Amino acid sequence: MNLTDHEPIALAVIGGTGLYRLATLAGARSVNASTPYGDASGPLRIGTLGGQTVAFLPRHGEGHALPPHKVNYRANLWLLREAGVRRVLAVNAVGGITQRFGPRVLGLPDQLIDYTWGRAASFWDGADGDLLHVDMTDPYTPSLRTAVHAAAREVKIPLVDGGCYGATQGPRLETRAEIERLRRDGCDVVGMTGMPEAGLARELGLDYACLALVANWAAGCGPAGTPAITMEEVTANLEHATARLPELIAAVLKRLAR
């Protein structure tokens, strides 16, 4: 399938931990294409949802083989742009730091702090003679955030609006002291994949918003006696958080169509 051999894509969804496919994506076709930055995390699935064309890409691969620091963020965003994507809703599993963001909460952050290191963080880093400094004052596109927030209200899906996402290196979870530092810095949630993805989307001129799914309390943030984080807990919480995600995406698409 040719990269642009389809109807205009209304929205691309990047799936995080626990979201490796969109079950409601009808007639999905696969796009495999190389990029100047190597291979993307997997094939791009393009189909219809709510009568509109949607693209889906699992950030960690369909079998969750890619840890956060090994994801080829540049190839992923480049592939989306070349396929005709102009709007991206990134789904990220996170840990909750402040009380608004307990397990199973859906959040829509409006700010971001980057603690990652060693990742290919720019298309325009001067290596090929091009250098670009993009404005990241508001790292998430306000108009797309507004559409997601309004859509959630419309279908009565609880959504915490606002908050700061702290992007850490991973793949290990953070220490109690590291989370205290993030709290002092003003972070509400912590994840491992928020950057450089948001910055690369901005460099390519893509509208980009983050839907944060709280999988667990971050280290030391839960009520007294909260047990150590287990993958069973994370999986159960993410299954709950993603249960109505197709309904929310369909409502977002209606909003965008208006």
DRENDOSE-42039 format. One record per residue (C-alpha): residue number from 1; x, y, z. Coordinates in Angstrom, 2 decimals, padded with zeros to 5 digits, always signed. Layout:
BEGIN
resi  x  y  z
NUM  X  Y  Z
...
% end
This chain:
BEGIN
resi  x  y  z
1  +000.00  +000.00  +000.00
2  +001.32  +003.42  -000.95
3  +001.91  +005.85  +001.91
4  -000.74  +008.27  +000.66
5  -003.10  +005.79  -001.03
6  -006.03  +006.42  +001.30
7  -008.56  +009.00  +002.35
8  -007.19  +011.96  +004.33
9  -006.33  +010.83  +007.85
10  -008.41  +012.67  +010.44
11  -006.33  +011.54  +013.41
12  -003.39  +009.30  +014.26
13  -003.27  +007.46  +017.58
14  +000.06  +006.35  +019.04
15  -000.59  +003.51  +021.46
16  +001.48  +003.14  +024.61
17  +001.85  +000.30  +027.10
18  -001.32  -001.78  +027.12
19  -002.61  -000.40  +023.83
20  -001.16  -002.33  +020.90
21  -004.14  -002.18  +018.54
22  -007.48  -000.44  +018.10
23  -010.06  -003.22  +018.03
24  -012.68  -000.88  +016.56
25  -010.52  +000.17  +013.60
26  -012.49  -001.21  +010.66
27  -010.95  -002.39  +007.39
28  -007.44  -001.73  +008.65
29  -004.64  -001.89  +006.08
30  -000.95  -002.02  +006.92
31  +001.71  +000.41  +005.78
32  +005.33  -000.66  +006.05
33  +007.82  +001.92  +004.87
34  +011.41  +002.79  +005.63
35  +012.28  +006.32  +006.70
36  +015.50  +008.33  +006.58
37  +015.75  +007.57  +010.30
38  +015.33  +003.81  +010.15
39  +012.34  +001.59  +010.88
40  +009.27  +002.66  +012.82
41  +008.04  +000.66  +015.81
42  +005.84  -001.42  +013.53
43  +003.46  -001.23  +010.61
44  +001.07  +001.70  +010.48
45  -002.54  +000.47  +010.55
46  -004.94  +002.71  +008.60
47  -008.68  +002.10  +008.76
48  -011.95  +003.77  +009.66
49  -013.47  +004.64  +013.01
50  -016.71  +006.55  +013.28
51  -016.77  +006.93  +009.51
52  -013.41  +008.71  +009.37
53  -009.93  +007.56  +008.44
54  -007.69  +006.90  +011.44
55  -004.09  +005.70  +011.68
56  -002.74  +003.65  +014.56
57  +000.87  +002.97  +015.52
58  +001.95  +001.01  +018.63
59  +004.86  +002.90  +020.15
60  +006.49  -000.20  +021.68
61  +005.68  -002.51  +018.77
62  +002.74  -004.88  +018.57
63  +004.46  -007.33  +020.93
64  +005.84  -004.67  +023.30
65  +009.42  -005.47  +022.30
66  +010.75  -001.91  +022.45
67  +011.63  -000.32  +025.80
68  +011.13  +003.46  +026.07
69  +014.76  +004.40  +025.42
70  +014.91  +002.17  +022.32
71  +011.80  +003.47  +020.56
72  +012.70  +005.11  +017.24
73  +010.65  +008.25  +017.87
74  +011.99  +010.02  +014.78
75  +011.02  +007.19  +012.44
76  +007.55  +006.96  +014.03
77  +006.74  +010.64  +013.63
78  +008.28  +010.84  +010.17
79  +006.21  +007.87  +008.98
80  +003.03  +009.47  +010.30
81  +003.78  +012.77  +008.59
82  +004.63  +011.08  +005.29
83  +001.33  +009.15  +005.44
84  -000.51  +012.44  +005.56
85  -001.13  +012.70  +009.30
86  -001.60  +016.20  +010.68
87  -003.05  +015.45  +014.14
88  -001.65  +012.99  +016.69
89  -003.23  +011.77  +019.92
90  -000.50  +010.08  +021.94
91  -001.61  +007.58  +024.57
92  +000.90  +007.23  +027.40
93  +000.88  +004.98  +030.46
94  +002.05  +007.00  +033.47
95  +002.48  +006.90  +037.21
96  +000.49  +009.30  +039.35
97  +002.32  +011.76  +041.59
98  -000.26  +014.27  +042.80
99  -003.61  +013.34  +044.31
100  -005.66  +014.20  +041.21
101  -003.89  +011.43  +039.31
102  -004.62  +008.17  +041.08
103  -004.63  +004.78  +039.33
104  -007.12  +004.41  +036.43
105  -007.47  +008.19  +035.99
106  -007.35  +009.63  +032.46
107  -005.39  +012.87  +032.23
108  -004.82  +015.50  +029.58
109  -001.54  +017.21  +030.47
110  -000.80  +020.74  +029.34
111  +002.87  +020.92  +030.36
112  +005.99  +018.78  +030.14
113  +009.44  +018.50  +031.72
114  +012.06  +016.38  +029.96
115  +014.46  +014.34  +032.12
116  +015.49  +011.92  +029.37
117  +019.00  +011.71  +027.97
118  +020.86  +010.13  +025.05
119  +017.80  +009.94  +022.78
120  +017.74  +011.25  +019.21
121  +015.71  +014.32  +020.08
122  +015.62  +016.37  +016.88
123  +015.37  +016.11  +013.11
124  +017.18  +019.43  +012.77
125  +020.25  +019.13  +015.00
126  +022.74  +020.61  +012.53
127  +024.17  +017.24  +011.49
128  +023.03  +017.77  +007.89
129  +023.45  +021.53  +007.91
130  +019.88  +022.28  +009.03
131  +019.22  +023.70  +012.47
132  +015.83  +024.58  +013.92
133  +014.78  +025.85  +017.35
134  +011.06  +025.21  +017.83
135  +008.90  +027.01  +020.39
136  +007.75  +024.57  +023.08
137  +006.09  +027.08  +025.40
138  +002.92  +025.01  +025.11
139  +004.15  +021.49  +024.28
140  +000.65  +020.18  +023.52
141  -001.50  +021.79  +020.82
142  -004.24  +023.79  +022.59
143  -006.86  +023.25  +019.88
144  -006.43  +019.46  +019.92
145  -006.46  +019.40  +023.72
146  -009.69  +021.41  +023.66
147  -011.26  +018.91  +021.25
148  -010.30  +015.95  +023.47
149  -011.55  +017.65  +026.61
150  -014.88  +018.63  +025.02
151  -015.31  +015.12  +023.57
152  -014.76  +013.53  +026.98
153  -017.41  +015.78  +028.52
154  -019.79  +014.95  +025.69
155  -019.61  +011.19  +026.26
156  -019.28  +011.56  +030.05
157  -015.81  +010.04  +030.36
158  -014.04  +011.49  +033.42
159  -010.88  +013.32  +032.38
160  -008.50  +015.45  +034.46
161  -007.67  +018.53  +032.42
162  -004.18  +019.98  +032.81
163  -001.11  +018.86  +034.72
164  +002.59  +018.44  +034.05
165  +004.10  +015.27  +032.58
166  +007.63  +014.42  +033.72
167  +009.43  +012.30  +031.12
168  +012.08  +010.01  +032.60
169  +014.56  +007.70  +030.92
170  +013.39  +004.23  +032.01
171  +012.98  +001.39  +031.53
172  +013.37  +001.02  +035.30
173  +010.85  +002.68  +037.57
174  +011.91  +005.70  +039.60
175  +013.17  +005.83  +043.18
176  +011.20  +007.54  +045.92
177  +013.76  +010.37  +045.96
178  +013.48  +010.85  +042.19
179  +009.71  +011.12  +042.43
180  +010.05  +013.66  +045.26
181  +012.28  +015.70  +042.98
182  +009.67  +015.54  +040.21
183  +006.99  +016.62  +042.67
184  +009.09  +019.62  +043.75
185  +009.59  +020.48  +040.08
186  +005.82  +020.58  +039.60
187  +005.19  +017.25  +037.86
188  +001.78  +015.59  +038.29
189  +002.50  +012.37  +036.42
190  +005.63  +010.51  +035.36
191  +006.17  +008.51  +032.18
192  +008.99  +007.34  +029.95
193  +007.79  +008.12  +026.42
194  +006.56  +011.73  +026.44
195  +009.83  +013.01  +025.03
196  +011.31  +013.37  +022.50
197  +007.98  +012.47  +020.87
198  +006.26  +015.78  +021.63
199  +009.23  +017.83  +020.47
200  +009.58  +015.87  +017.22
201  +005.88  +016.34  +016.49
202  +006.34  +020.09  +016.94
203  +009.33  +020.10  +014.59
204  +007.20  +018.45  +011.89
205  +004.33  +020.88  +012.41
206  +001.93  +018.21  +013.69
207  -000.87  +018.95  +016.14
208  -000.11  +016.78  +019.17
209  -001.84  +016.01  +022.45
210  -001.19  +013.46  +025.19
211  -003.79  +011.25  +026.83
212  -002.16  +009.99  +030.03
213  -003.49  +006.74  +031.49
214  -002.49  +006.38  +035.15
215  -001.34  +002.79  +035.64
216  -000.15  +003.08  +039.25
217  +000.95  +005.45  +041.97
218  +004.54  +006.59  +041.43
219  +007.05  +005.53  +044.11
220  +006.00  +006.78  +047.54
221  +002.89  +008.59  +046.30
222  +000.11  +006.19  +047.21
223  -001.75  +005.94  +050.52
224  +000.15  +004.55  +053.51
225  +000.70  +000.85  +053.12
226  +000.49  +000.88  +049.31
227  +002.36  -002.27  +048.15
228  +005.20  -002.30  +045.65
229  +004.19  -001.81  +042.02
230  +003.43  -005.06  +040.17
231  +002.82  -005.68  +036.50
232  -000.48  -007.35  +037.40
233  -001.65  -004.09  +038.98
234  -000.42  -002.05  +036.02
235  -002.13  -004.35  +033.50
236  -005.45  -004.33  +035.35
237  -005.45  -000.55  +035.70
238  -004.58  +000.01  +032.04
239  -007.32  -002.37  +030.90
240  -009.80  -000.33  +032.92
241  -008.42  +003.00  +031.65
242  -008.55  +001.95  +027.99
243  -012.01  +000.34  +028.10
244  -013.81  +003.41  +026.73
245  -010.93  +004.74  +024.65
246  -012.53  +003.88  +021.25
247  -015.66  +005.76  +022.33
248  -013.56  +008.78  +023.30
249  -011.63  +008.71  +020.02
250  -014.89  +008.54  +018.05
251  -016.16  +011.59  +019.96
252  -012.90  +013.43  +019.27
253  -013.27  +012.69  +015.57
254  -016.78  +014.17  +015.57
255  -015.43  +017.29  +017.25
256  -012.64  +017.64  +014.72
257  -015.07  +017.17  +011.84
258  -017.10  +020.12  +013.04
% end
